[in-house]
Amino acid sequence: MNKLWFYKQVICLSAMLSLNSNATKARQPGTRNKSCVAYRNQYQRLYSAWSQSFEIRGGRLYDWGFNTYGNLGIGNNITQLLPVQVGNDSDWVSVYGCVDEAGGYFAIKADGSLWGWGNNSSGDLGLGNNININLLAQVGTDHDWVSVASGDKHTLALKADGSLWATGQNTLGQLGLGNNISHNTFQQVGTDHDWVGIGTGNKCSFAVKSNGTLWAWGDNIHGKLGLGDSTDRNSPTQVGSDNKWLTITNNNINHSMCLKADGSLWVWGQNDDGYLGLGDNINRALPTRMGSDRDWVKVVAASEILALKASGVLWGWGDNSHGQLGLGFFGGSYSIPMQLINSDGKVDINDGVLFSFILKPDGILRAAGEQGGGGLLGIGAMPDQDTFITTSTPATEWVSGAVGGGHSLAVYSDGGLRAWGKNNKGQLGLGNTTDADTMIRIGSDSNWVAAAAGSNYSLGMKANGSLWAWGDNSQGQLGTGNTTDQHSPVQVSGTWATVSAGDVHTLALKADGTLWAWGNNSYGQLGTGNYTGHNSPVQVGQDSIWIAISAGEGHSLGLKADGTLWAWGSNL
């Protein structure tokens, strides 16, 4: 298995939850991946920093906001009120802003190269000097970077081999090197090669290992490391004994938030303005579960907190002084989560200090909160906004796709779904069986977020988590409770997080982390412990730690949160 692919999958699929089954652990995991597209697909669109915002559209990088230290990377220090393109390259895949304005900014290209710009007074760009730069500069010559977390004058980064690296200020041990010596080039943190997720805060750091354990180090004021005390650490220290952690949220406020593999949300640290969402203003020095829900898929935190559920519904709490929660008014702070106005069907969220962004399936980016003199919202010379308003037009390029036995599907950034190719079983979903040699849009819906294609059938997922199927159903692979072919999309019962189509069988994950399968089972590819096929979804086992799935011709693969890979079905 390609390590760069593996670690990108583990990191990017952090919003998908998982499970244990009757399958056996894989020894030789080589396979053909037919189609497995995440519900929160792997096409990053936005990132909000302290007082800047970034968006990737069609591989091109755009940004806007304050530019005091060359934060925008456009060759000058002029604040931008509207989005401007950074350079001319069109192969950017991810961008990372700093939790403090006086810090570094990074982006990774499709070739795995790392680029940095902005404030570098503490060496946090890792360029070997302490000179600020307002143009993008490549960090070293390596092409195996997969993720970055930029903190308050220090930076963490992951490589494809699972190694963890740090650079910048280290006065409180935030680099995790076992000392308090600062550096202006990236230094490896320990010797382990099993790190899969990273996060930074105000002079502190967090990381998740492939076995699901969470580690913390650096400044520990208000107990923000989650270790039960307020003592600083200068090397990674395990947070509790749990092994189901998935993602840790970056922020420059002294509180921390993390998702577990079961979809639960945990919080700790400073609790001014109800940051922790626990209904009070009491600090916590240990991870504390927020509510009882188990369908959270992403959380972003600053002075305000936004959290997204698998259904696409958005919740918010904390400070609303500049209308950044989008509630329709300014002022107040909230210590319990509130469902936000017009919050259905979100596919991504991000926020900075006093402003927030949401991305809906129509491909349009919307913003609320402080506009300020730096154009934080990217809407030009307009005042603060207390509701989410449009800040960019949709990009009309495709963002994910799937290839079947003789047909193809593509999801576009406007939320439309298009199909072309062979259609003898209605697999194009157009209401007929006529082949198509050009792309044709399936219906008029604009909330498709993922697609999967089998031999002669298709699956599509909408932003609300609903799953739809059409085409050949001779083996019950559509999951509709019968074996009748469908020439147009028909809904599959349930709310789903991701789906993968095999030859004539289907695998899917729900938001609660459970694994489900249906269709042909001649080789045991459903993982149900027998060879009986099913024409409606059946649960596979009882555990909840799967984070990715892939269905092949007659076999299946699943990846767990602890980094283990499992396989079942045909072994020919």
N, C-alpha and C positions, 0 to 999 in steps of 0.2 A: 504494500500500500504506500502511495506517495505521502510522505509526512506533511508536506505543505498542504495538500488537500485535506488530510486528516485533521490537523489543528484548525484550519479555517472552518471545517464543518463543526467541530466541537464548540468553537467560539461563536460562530454566526448562528448556530442552531440553539443558542442558549434559551431562547424563548419557547422551545418545544420540550414537552415533558414526556415521561417514559414509564417502562414496566419490565417485570421478569416473566418468563414463560416456560413451557416445557421443552424449549429448544436446548441444544447442546452448544457449548462454547466452541468457537471456530479455531482451528489450527492453521489452515491455509485459506485466508479470506479473499483470494482473488475472485472477481466476478464481473459480469457485465452489468453496469447500472443502467436500467432501461429508462426510468423516470421517477425521480423523487424530488418534489419541489416543496420547500417549506412554506407554511402558511404565512409567516413573516418572511417573505422571500429574501434571498441573499443579494438584494440590490439596494445598497445604502443610498438614501436620498438627502438626509439632513443631519447637521450637528450644530448645537448652540454652545458657545463658550461664554466667558464672563461678560463680554460686551461686543461680541462678534457672532456672526452666523455663517454657516457654510452649507452649500447644497451641491450634490453631484447629479447632473442630468446628462444621460447618454455618455458617461465617462468624462465629461467636462466638469471642471471645478469652478464654482461661483461663490463669492462671499460679499459681505457688507458689514458696516458697523464702524466702531472706533478703530483708529489705525495709528495710535500714538507711537508704538514701537515697531511699526511695520507688520502689525498683526495680520494684515490681509495678504501679504506676500505679492503685492502688485507693483513693487518697485518704487514706491513712495510712501509717505506717511500722512496721506490725505484721507480723512474720514469719508466713507461712502454711504449715501442715503439709500441707494438702490443697488441691487445685485450687479456685480461686475465679474467678468470671466478672468480667471487666474491663468495667464499663459495661453497656449494654444493646444496643449496636449489633450487627448481624448481617451486616455487609458487609466484614469484614476478609479480606484475601487473603494477607498475608505479615507476619511478625514477625521482628525482629532483635534479639538480645541482645548485650550487651557482653562482650568478652573479659576485662574486669576489672570487679570489683564496683563500683568507684567510677567508673562511666562511664554513658553514655547508652543508652537503649533506644528502639526505633522500631517502628512498624507502618504498613503502607500499606493504604488502603481500595480498594474496587473502582473508585472514581472517580479514583484516582491521587493522592489527597491523602496527605501525610506527617504523622505524628503522633509526638511524642517525650515522654519522661518520665525521671525518675531524676536521677542526679548530673549537675550542669551547671557544676561549679566552673571548668572550663576552656572553657566555651562550646561544648562538644561537641554540644549539642542544636540549635545553630543558631538560637536564638530571639532573639538580639540582646542577651542578658544572661548573667550567670553565676550565676543563682539556681536551686537545686535545686527540683524540683517532683514531687509524688507523684500528680498526676492527668495524664491525657493532654492534650497541648496541640498544636494544629496548627502545623506549621512553615511559615510563610509562607502564601501563598494559591494556590500552583501546584497543578495537578492532573495533572502529567505525570511523577511519580516512579515508577520501576520497580524499584529495588533499593537496599539500604543495607548498608554494612559498618561496624560500630561497633567501634573499636579502644580502645586504652588512652588515654582522654581525647582522642581525635580520631575523626572520622567521615568516611567517604566515601559518596557517593550518586550514582546514575545517573539521568538523565532520559531521556524517550522519544526525544529527538532525538540521543541518543548522547553528550551532553555529560557531563563528570565534574565533581563538586563536592566541596568539602572544608571542614570547620570544626573548631575546637577547638585543642588545644595543637600547637605547631609548633617546639618547641625543637630538634628534630633533623631538621627538614625534612620531617616525615611528611605534611604537607599537599600537598607537591609544587608549591609556588608559586614556587620559585626563591629563597626567602629563609627566615628562621627567625622570622617574625612570626606570632603566634597570632591567631585570629579567633573571634568568637562568632556570626557569620552565615556561611552557605555562600558560598564563593568558587569561581568556575570555575577548574579546573585546565587551563591552556593554552586553546587555541581549537579543539581537535579535536572532531569529532562522530562518532567511530567507536569509542567505548568500548562494550564489551558485557558485561564481567564485572569484579568488584572483590573485594578481600579485604584485611583488615587484620590486623596482628599487634601485638606489643609495640613501640609507637612506630615502626612501619613500615607501608608500604602496597604493594599490588600491584594491577595492572589488566591486563585482556586486551582487545586491540583486535579489530575485526571481521576483520582479516586474519590472526588467530591468533597475533600476537606478544604476548609477555609483558613487562610493564614493572614496575619496582620503585623505591622511594625511601624515605628516612627512615633510622632507626637500622640499622646493619649489623654489630652485634656477632655474633661466631661465623659471619660470612659468610652471615647469614640472607636477604640480598637475592639471593643466587645469582649475584653478579657476579664471583666469583673473588678477592675481597679483603674487607677489613673496613672500608672507607672509607664514611662516611655520604654520602647523596645528598639534595639538597633539591629536585630536580625529577625527573620520570619518566625512568628510564634503562632501555634495552632489555636484557633478560636473554638473552644469546646471540643467535643468528640464526634460531632455529627459528620456524616459523609455524603450528604445530599445537597450541598450548595451548588448553585449554578452560576449566578452573576452577581457582581458587586457594582454599585452605582457610584460614579465620580461626582464629587461636589466640593465646593470650597467652604461650606458651612460645616460645623463640627458634629455632624450626625452621619450615620451610615445606614444603608439599606441593601438588602440582599434577597434574591429569590432562591427558593429551594426547588428540587426536582419535582416535588409534588404540587407545584404551583402556589405554594404559600409564600407570604411576604413577611420578612423579619426586619426589625428596626432597632437602633440603639444610638446612644450619644446624646448630644445637646437637644433640648426639646422646646426652646423658645418658639413662640407663635404656633405651637402644636405641630412642629415639624414631623414628629413620629407618627401622627395620625392615631394616637391612642386615647384621645378624648381628654387629655390633661396636658400640663406643662412640666412634668417631672422628667428629669434626665434619667437615662438607663445606661448602665455599664455592662450589661449582658444582652445578647440578642433576645428580643421580645417579639412574639408573633403579633402581627396586626390583623385583628379579626380572625375569621374562620374560613374565609374563601380560599379556594385552591385552583383558581383559574387566572391568576395574574401572569402576564407574559413579558411585561417590560415596565420598569420604573425609572424616572429621571428626577433628579433632586437638585434644588438650589434653595433659595428662600421660599419658593413654592415647590410643591411636589406634584407630578403627574404620574398616573399609573394606568396602564392599559390592560384590559382583560381580553381573553381569547375571542370573545364575541365581537370585539372592536369597540366596546363601550369604554369611555374615558372617565376617570375619576381624578379629583384633585383636592389638595388640602394645603395648609400653611398660609403664607403671606399673600394677600390680595391687594396690597396698597396701590398698585398701579394697574389693577384690572387683569393681572397676568393669569388668573384662573379662568378668564373668559366667561364670568358669571353674569355679565351685563351691567355691572356696577363696579365702582372703585371703593377700596377700603375693606378693613376687617381682616381677621385671621381665623383659620378654621382648624380645629384639632381633631376632627373626624373627617373621613373621606366624603366628598360630595360628588354626585354624578353631575358632570358638566353639561352645559347647554349644547344642544345639537351634537351630542357626543357619540352618535351611532356611526359605525363603519370606519373607524380610524385604522390605518395600517402602520403608522409610525408616529412617534412623538419625540420631542426634545425641548430643553429649556435652558435659559441662562439665568442670571440674577435679575429678577423683576420682569422677565419676558418669557413667552412660551410659543412653541410651534406645534402644529399638527399637520399630518399628511393624510388625505383621504383617498379612496380608491380612484377618484377622478383625476389623480395626478396633480392636483392643485395644492400648493403649500399655503397654509393660513397661519396667522400670528395674532397674539394678544399681549397686552402689557405695556411696558415703558418703551416709547419710541426714542425719547431723549434727543440730544443734539447729535448723537452719533448714528442715527438711522438704524437702531437695533432691529426694528421690525422689517426693514427693507421696503418701506412703502412710501419713501420720499418725505417731503416736508409736511407731515401730518402729525397730530397730537397722539398721546397715549390712547390705547384702544382697550375697552373693557369686554369686547367680544372678538371672536376669531374672524379676521378679515383676510382676503386674498393678498398674498405677497409675491406670488409668481404664477405664471401661466403654466399649464401642464405641458410636459414634454411628451411628444407623441411617438416615441420609439418603444419597441417591445422590451420588456424587462425580464421575462422568463418564458420558457417554452418546453415542449415535450414532443418526442418522436415515437410513433407507434410502428406497427408492422408495415404500413404503407401510407400512413397519414401523419400529419403534424398539427400541433396546436401552438398558439402564441398568445401570451397575456401582454397587453400594451399598458403603458403608464397612464392612459386615460381610463383604465379599468375595463376596457373592452376585451373580448376573447375572440380570436380568429382561428379558422381551420382551413386546411386544404389537403388534397391528395385523394387516396382511395376512399370510397364511401359505400361499398356494397352492403354493409350492415348498419348504415346510418351513423357511422362513427364520427362524422363531421358535425352532427347535431343540428343539421339544417332543415330537418323535417322531411327529408327525401333520401334516396339512395343514389344520387347522381354524383359522380366524381367531380372534383374541382381542381383545376390547374392554376388557380390564383387564390389568394387569401380571401375568405368570405367571413364577415362578422357573424357570430352566433347570437341572434337576438339583439336587443338594444340595451341590455343591462350594462352598467358601468362600475360594477363592484366586484369583478373577478380579481382574485389575487394569486391564484395558482392553478396549474393544470398538470395532468398526468395522462399518459397514453399507453394502452396495452396493445395486444396484437391487432384486434379489430374493434376496440372499444375505447372510450375516453371518460375522464373524470375532470371535474372542475370545482374549485373551492371559491366561495365568496367571502367578502370581508366580515360578514357576520358569523363565519364558521360553518355555514351550511355547505353540504357536499352534494354535487349533482353528477349524474352518470348517464351515458347514452352509448348506443352501438350494440354490438354482439353481446347476448346475455345467455348463450347456450349452456354455460356452466354456472350461472348465477353470479358472474363476476361484477355485475352492476350493483348488487346488494339491495335490490328493490323487493325482495321477497318472492320472486318468481323467476322464470327463465325466458321471459318474453323480450325480444329485441326492442330497443327504443331508438327512434330516429330523431328525437329532440331531448334536451336535458330533463331528467326526472330526479327529484330530490331523494337522497338517501337519509333515512331517519338518523337524527343525532346532531350534535355540534362537534366539529372536528378541528384538529390543529395542523395535521399534515397527512398526505396520502401518497402512496406509491403503487403504480400499476405494473403487474407482471404480464406474462403471456395471457393467461386466463384466470388469474387470481389477483386479489387486491389486499394491501395492508394499509392501515391507517392508525394514527394516534389521536386520542382525544385530549382536550385541554387539561383533564385531570391526570394525564400521564398514562392512561391505560392503552394497551395495544389490542387492536381488533383486526380480524381477517375474514375474508369470504371468497367464494368462487371454487375453482377446481382444487382438489386436495389429493390427487393421485399419488404424489410423492411425499405427502406430509408437509407440503410447503405452507400450510396455514398455521403450523405449530401448535395444533390443538391436541396432540398426543394420539391421533388416529388418522385414518385416511378417508374420512367422510367429508364430502364437499358441503358447502352451505350457500344459500342464495340470499342471505341477509347477514349483517355483521355479527360475529361471535367474538367474545373476549378471549384473549390468549393469556392464560395464567392470571396471576393476581398482583404482581409487583408493579411499581410505578417509577422506574428509573431509566426507561428508554429515552434517548434524545434524537435518534435518527433511524430511518428504516429504508430498505430498498428491496423491491420484489423483482426477481429474475424470471427466466423462462419456466423453471420448475422448482426453484429454490428461493429462499428469503434470507436477508441479513438484517441485523439490528444492532445498533450501538447504544451502550448503556452510559449513564452519567459517570460511572467509575472508570470509563475508558476501555472496557472490555467489549470485544466484538463477538457476536453470536450468529450462528448459521443453522439452517434446517431445510429439509426437502431433498431434492435430487442431488446426488454427488457424482454424477457421470461426467 
